[in-house]
Amino acid sequence: MGIVMSLGTCWLIANIWSSCDVGVNDSANSGFLVIVYLPLAFVVFSVAAGVTHSVMAKWTNATLALGSAVAVEIAIGWTVIAWIGIADDYPAPFCPGNIPAWWPHFIPI
């Protein structure tokens, strides 16, 4: 589950940066995401899922433990996208409010 969430958030952040024209160029942004972000995100997501599942499995059934691990993964992913993906202090002329046009309006960031 950690690899899926780390790749998913990396893909979303890369698309947000590319749509809003954030950074020097796409190769510099990709280098940061692949070399720095992906390994760190994989460790964080994997540890969070493992700890959540093991703690919840002691008190509930396996389905509820897996569901709580997925909920924690989604919460961490959403936080990371809002923190790293949306550059509030970066002037983005292509994205009003630094939120790309393709982002769903019902999901706040």
N, C-alpha and C positions, 0 to 999 in steps of 0.2 A: 504494500500500500504506500510505502514511503517513496518508492521510485515513481509511481504514477502521479502522486501529488507534487513531487519536486519537478518533474518534467512538465506537468500541467501549469504550475505557477510560472515556471521559466518561460514557457511558450506564451502565456498571457502577458507577462511583463515585457517580453521582446516585442510582441505585437503592439502593446500600448506605446512603448518607446518609439517604435517605427512609425506608427500612425501620427504621433504628436511631434515627430522630428526632434527627439530628445537626444542629447549627447553630441559627440564629435562626428561619429559615423557609425554605421551598423556593425562594422567589424570590431570596433572598440567595445561597443555594447555587448556583442556576442562573446568577446573574449572574457569580459567580466562575468557574464552569466554562466558560461561553461566552466571557466577555471575556478572562480571563487564561489558563485552562488550554488551551482548544482551539487557539489559535494557537501557543502554545509547544509543545504536544504534537505538533502537525502538523510543525513544524520539526524537532523532535528525532527523531520517527519517520522522517521522510523522509530526513534526513541519515544516520541510522543504517542505513537500508535501502540507500541509495545507496552509502555507503562500504563496507558489508559485501559487497554484490553486486559492486562494481567490483574490490575486492581479491580476492575468491574467484574471480571470472571469469578472472583472469590465470592461475590455477593449476589450475582444474578446469573441468568442463563447465558449461553454463548451468543445467541442472537442479539440480546440487549447489549452485551459487552462489545460485540462487533459494531453495532449501531452507534454506541457512544464513542468508540475509537474513530469512526468515520466522521462523526460530528465534531470531534476535537480537531481532526485533520482539516476539515472545511473551515473551521474558525481560524486556525493558524494560517491556512492558505489565503483567506480573505484579508487577514491582518497584514500579511507579507505583501500582497498585491497593493493594498492601500498605502503601505509604508514605503516600499521601494518602487513600485510601478508608477504611482502618480507623483510626479515631481511638482509640488506646490510652489516652490520658489523658483522654478525654471520657466522663463517666458516661452510659452508654446503658442505661436500664432495660428497653428492649424487646429488646435483643440481649445475651445472655450472652456475655461475652468480646468484645464489640463486633463480633461476626461474625453476620450475619443468618441466620435459620433456613433460608432458601432456598439458601444457599451450599453447594455440594457438599462433603461431608466429606473426600473423597479429594484435594481440592486445598487444600493448606495456605496460609494467609496469615498 
